[in-house]
């Protein structure tokens, strides 16, 4: 963990402590919480530092490249070649990005939590509680993201997750072993309980409020297969958040409508992610194109043909939201054209950007995910009609007109339909890889690439139980930390 904690120390040094504060530290090179945080305002600055580490573009990029969401585009120069060919190892950039991002957030949150008891909050108790509650929420979310990508089985409490870090490191060179899922879930639950007690204000969808906590509880319970609890949490949120209609859905990904947004990570010009477009780095649109989402914008990852073929010719707003229809080129001879990579250009349009091309907020929790969780819970309970009714509610909204009610013969068909709808609804939002891992076998679904695309790849699909549906612990961590155990087959 030493690399992570060095990052956290550096962030604290640069963003919180003034020059006068720094010279008062008795041990040069060491920054204790009592020196970094001396007021509620300092705590809020530390909280913003923790937020700054949160970034879902690594999840979005990994999922889009490794599953069936994208295929290499016309201007691809080798980007995502390993992921497209299922060549995942401990040097993978996405795995490294996920690991360092969330442990950076955990480290900063720990500093805030550790420092809080020493702060006099007599005249600012409400803000103090709110900041501390959000720090616990950030730590819970970050730990769960680590578990999601580095644990082989979300339902097995004895499986290894990541390294559980609930206090600042006294020794950044200490060898730390991985904790189990059960230990992670216990710590996450404790943090969410603290967040629930302390968060007392709503600051909009870009800060973690009470609804964020409920949404995270719903997702965790669903991933664990604890559907009675998951359904209750999701239902409580759907009482307050509507499913967006076609106009609202289109505007949501231009950051102009928040009807169904429960929580998102704000991205704006001048923030610390600005100017990092070419490597993702907070610009979700730059995971697919170099310059912008137009035909001349350097598309290096494009919508997969398998996704396009589902949406083509429909009134589904997800076609025009996810594809730049006006500037894309659809090759009618795609199946037989040996030059289809140049003649069939399907431009991703989910993150077109506003004043800055390719820069949009990152949606983390939406009402539609809560609807899916309720559908999963219904299917799990054998209430197939209820599951179908929930899916119809979403499809009605996306098509702008009433759709047929699906009839499922069994649970497998229901879960298959849920996965099919999640594939379209949550496209390019970083869910497909996780969904196939946790529900693929239950719904008889797997990576579904187009046969023409498969001709240019080393493999067309993976079993949902394949070891590559669990990321490797990054090489930088296994090298620096002798106590960490690598995931199997890496």
N, C-alpha and C positions, 0 to 999 in steps of 0.2 A: 504493500500500500504506500510505499514511501513516495512514489511519484505523485500520487493523488494529494497527499498531505502537503507536499511542497507547493503544489498549485494553490491549495487553500491558504497557506501562510502568505504566499505572494499576493493573493487577492485581498486578504485582510490588510496587508501592509500598504497596498496602493490605494484602496478605496475607502478606508475607514479612518486610519490614524493620521493625525496632522503631524507636522514637523515638531511642534512643541511637545506633543504627546510622546513622540518617538524617543526624544532625548531623555525622557524621564524613565524609560525602561531600564531597570537595573542590570539585566542580562542582555547585552547586544546580540541580535540574531534570534532572540526568543520573544514571541509576542503572546502574552497571556491574555485571556479574555478580560481580566480586570483592567487592562490597559487599552484594549481595543474598544470596549464598550463601557461608557460611563453615563449614558442617558438612554431614555426610550428612543430618542432620535437616532442614536448610534445603533440600537437594536434593529430599528427599521432599515437602516442602511445595510446592516448585515443580512437582513431578510431579503432585501433586493439583490444582494450578492448571490444568495442561494437561488433565487428565481433565475438569475442570469445564467446559471449552469444548466437549467432545464431546456432541453431541445429535442424534439421528436423527429428531426430530419433523418437521423441515422436509421430509425425504425422504418420510416417511409421509404428511404432509399433501398435498404436491405430487402424489404418486402416486395417492392415494385420490381426489383431486378431478379430476385431469386424465385419468385412464384410465377404466376401467369398474367401479371398485370401489364408488363411491358416487354418489348423486344428492342434490340439495338436499332437505333435510328440511322437516318441517311448520313449524318455527320459524326457517327460514332468512330472514335479513334482508339478503341480498346476499353472504353469505360465500362465497368461492371462485367467484363468478360468472365472473371472468375465466378461471380455470383450466378450469371446466366448459365454457366456450365457446372454449377454445383461444386465448385472448387473452393471449399471453405476451410481455412486453417487458422492457427493461433495468431497469424499476422494480419488477419482480415481487418480492414479499416473500419467497417461498420461495428464490428464487435468491440474494437478499441474505443470508438466514439461513444457507444452506449455505456460502456464500463466507466470511462473517465468522466463523462458528463454527469452521470447520476451519483458517482462517488464524490465528485466536486460539490454537488448540491447537498449531499449528506454531510460532508465536512463543514460547510458553511452553516447549515442548519444546526449542527451540533454545537458550534461556537456560540450561536445565538441562545440556544437552550441552556448551555453551561453558564453563560454570563448573566442570564436573566435574574436569578435570585439576588445578585449583588446590586441590582439597579433599584433606586428609589423611585417608585412609580406612584407615589401618593397623589400627585396632581394630574396624572395621566394614566389612570388605571385601565380605562377602557382600551386605549390604544396599545398599552403594554400587553394586555391579555390577548388582543387580536393578533399582534405581531407574534407572540409566543405560540398561539394556536396555529398560525400559518406555518411556523417553523416545524412544528410537529407534523402538520399535513404534508409539507414538502418531504420530510424525512420518510414518512410512510409511503408516499407515492414513489420516491426514488428507490427505496428498497424493493417495492413491488415490481418496478420495471426491471431491476436486476434479476429478481426471481423469474420473471416472465421470460427473459431471454437466455438465462444461463442455467435454469433448472430443467431437467428432462421430463418431469411429470408434476403438474400443478396439484394433482389430487393426492400425491404421496407425501405425507408429512415427513417421512424419513429420507426422502431424496435431498441431495445437496442443492442449495441455492447459490448464494454468493457469500461475501464476507459481511457479517453483521457488525455494523459500526454505530454504536449508540452513544459514544462520547469521543471527544477529541483525543487523538493519540498522544500518549506521553512519550512514546518512543516511535518515531516514524519509520525506524528500521526493524521494528518488531515483526516476527513471522506470525501471520494470522491465518488460521485454517478457515475453511468454508463452514458455514452453519447450515442446518437443515431447513427445509421448507417450514416445518413446524415451529422452529425457533424464529424464523422470519415472520410467520403469520402472527405469532404471539407479540412480537415487538411492534409490528404494524398495527395490530388491534389496539395495543396500549397507546400508540401515538394518535390514532384516530379518536380514541376515547378522550384524550387530552385536548385534541383539536375541537371536538364537539363541545367540551366544557368551556373552552376559552374563546373561540371565535365568536364575536358578538357584533360584527358589523359586516355589511355588504359593500364591496368596493368594485362591483362590476365583474364581468366574466373573465377578466385577466388576473384576478387574484382569487385565492382559494378560500371560499366561504363555506357555509354549512352545506350547500347543495353539492359542492365539489366532494366533500367528505362522504355524503350519501352515494354519489355516483361511483366513487372509488370502492366503497363497500359493496355496491351492486356488482361491479366488475369482478372484484376478488371472489365473492361468493359464487358467481357464475363460473369462473375459471376452476374453482374447487368442486364444482358440481353440487353446491349447496343451494339448490334452486328455490326452496321455500323462502329462505332469507333474501336471496337475490331478487325474487319476484316482489317482495314487500318493499325493498329499497327502490326498485325501478318504478313500481306503481306510484310511490309517493312523489317521485320527481315528475312523472307524466301528468300528475294532477296540476302541476304548475307550469309545465313546458309543453307547448303544442308542437306537433310535427309540421315543419315548414311546408307551405304550398310551393308550386313551381317557381313563382316569382321570388319568393323568400329564399328558396334553396339556391337559386342562381346567384342571388345577391349575397348570400352567406359567405361564399368563397371569394367575394370581392370585399369582404369585411364591411358590408353595408347593411346587413341584417343579422340580428341575433336571436330570432324567434326561438330556435331550438338549441342554441349554444349554451351549454352549462359551464364549460371552462375552456379557454383557449390561451395559448402563449402569444403575447403580443409581439409583433415584429414591425419595426418602423425605421425610417431613415434616421441615421445618426446614432442608433443603438449599437451595442457591441458586436452585433452580428452583421451590421451593414458593411458591405464591401467584401463579404466572404462568399459570394454567390457561386463561384465555380466549383467549390468543394462541398456544396450543400450549406453547411455552416449557418443554418437558420433560414436560408432562402429555399423554401420547398420547391419552387419552380425551377431552380437551378439544378435540381436533380435530373431534369429531363432536357434542358436546353441551355446553350451557352449565353445567349443574349436576351431573347424574349420568346414568347410562345407563338411566334409567327413562322411562316414558311422560310423566311430568311434569318430566323433567330438561332440557327445552329442546333437543330434537334438531334440529340445523340441517344435519347431513349424515347421511344414512341409507344402509343397505346398498342397493346398486343392485338393481333387479329382475332384471337378467341374472344376477347372482351368486345371488340368492335362488332363482331358478327352477332352477338347477343343484342346489342343496342341498335344496330343499323335498321333504319326504316320504321322505328317506333316513335311514339310521341313522348317518350320518357325524357324528362328534363335532364337526366343524368348523362344523356348522349351529348347535348350541347354544352353542359357544364364541364365535362371531362375531356371533350374533344373540340378543338378549334375547327369546326365544320367548314367555315368559310375559306380557310387557307389550307386545309388538308387535301391531299390528293388520294382518292380511292381508286386503285387499279382494278378494273373489272377482269383482267387476265392474271390476277395475283397468283392463282394456283399453278399456272403454267409458265409464268414469266420468271426467267432466271435472273432478271435485273430488278426484282420486286423491291429490294431494299431502297432503290432510288426512285422507283416509280409508284410505290405505295407508301405515302407519307402521312401518318396519323398523329397529329400534333396534340400533345397533352395540354389541357387548358384549365386544369383545376386551380392552379396558382398563377394566374396571369400577372399579378401585381397591379398596383395602382399608380401612384406617382413614381414608384420604382418598379420596373418590370421584374417579375418573378418573386416579388416579396409580398407575402401575405401572412396573416396570423395563422398559427398552427392549431387546428381544432383537436382538442384532447377528449372532451366528453360532449356528446350531443344527445338530444332526446331520442333520436332514431336508434341509438345503441341501447337505450333503456327499453325501447319497444322490442328490440330483438331479444333482449334478456328475458322479457316477459314471455315471448314466443318460445324460447328455449325451455323456460320453466313449465309452460303448458305442455309442450311436447314430452318433456321428461315425466310429467305426471300422467301422460296418456290422454290428455285433453286435446286431441288433434284438431277439432273444430275451432277451439279457442286459438290455437297456434295459427291456423289458416286465417282466421278473422283479423288477427293482429298484423299479419303480413299484408292482407288486403288493405288495411288502413294505410299502410305506408305506400303501397303501389297506387292506390287511388290518388294520393297526394302527388306522387312523382309523375303520373300520367295525366293528371288534371281531369280525370274522369273515372267513373266507377269501373273497376276491373272484376273479372270473374273470381269467385271464391274457390280456391283450390281444395281438392278433396284428397286426403292422404289415407292410404290403406294401412299404414303402420308408422311407427316411430321413425324408422329409417328414412322414409319419404319426407316426413316432416322436417327432420334435421337437415336433409339434403336441400329442401326448399329454403330453409333458413340460411344455410351457407350460400346458396345461389344469390339470395337477396342481399346478404351482407357483402358479397363480392362486388356488387354494383354500387350499393349505397355507400360503402366505406372505401371505395376505390381510391388509391393513392393517399390513404390516411394511416397506413401502417398496421392493418389488422389481418390481412389475408394469411400471412405466414403463421401467426398465432392461431387463427381460426382453424386452419387445416390440422395443425398439431393437436389441438384440443378436441375438435369435433369431426375431423375428416372421416375417420373410420365409422363414427356413429351415424354419419349422414351419407356414407358411401361416396365421398368426394375426395379428389386429390388434385395436385397441380394439373391444370388443364391447358396445355399449350397447343397452339395450332400446329398441324402436321408440317406445314411449309416452313414454319419457324424452326421446328425440331430438326429439319434437314441440315441446319447450320449450327447445331449445338451438339455438345457431347452427350446430352441426355434430354429426354422429354419430360420425365416426371420422377418423383421420389415417393417411396412409401411414406405414409404419414408418421410412421414410427422410426424413420431414418434418423441417425445420430445428428444429421445436419439441421434438424429441426430443434436443436439445442446449440447455442453458440459456444465456441471455445473460450476458455478464460484467456485473455490476451497475453501474448508472449511477454510483454513488458511487465505484467503482473507476476507470471510464473518465474520470470528471471529474478525479479527483485524480492519476491516473497516465497521463501522456501516452504512455508506452511500450507500453501494452497494446492489443492488437488485438481488436476485437469479433468475435463469431461471425457467420457469414454470415446475411444476411436480417434481422438485428436493427438 
